[in-house]
């Protein structure tokens, strides 16, 4: 099912809101769908389970973070120390713009489960390993 950008943005915002508010096990797809003002069937365009829906957006956020940190490091013409500092500043700015991202990624995300999910190897996610 192909969803328009506006609905995808609403679902992404709802996923972030729900998973930054509730513990992973307390978050529900019904809560996400209600927050996004959409149906469960449209929500399931991003995965067939709560885990898959969350991991889809986690992968998207991690890819955005990887892109921002890499860009910041590459714009610095100085040495390795300065590039690392630029990347760290970019990462902190990413979380500062929306602290819910930090809560969702550091506190709610069950890393052991996500690592076994195919979204962990999505393009952009593994970019952080470099």
Secondary structure, 3 states (H helix, E strand, C coil): CCCCHHHHHHHHHHHHHHHHHCCCCCCCHHHHHHHHCCCHHHHHHHCCCHHHHHHHHHHHHHHHHHHHHHHHHHHCCCCHHHHHHHHHHHHHHHHHHCHHHHHHHHHHCCHHHHHCCHHHHCCCCHHHHC
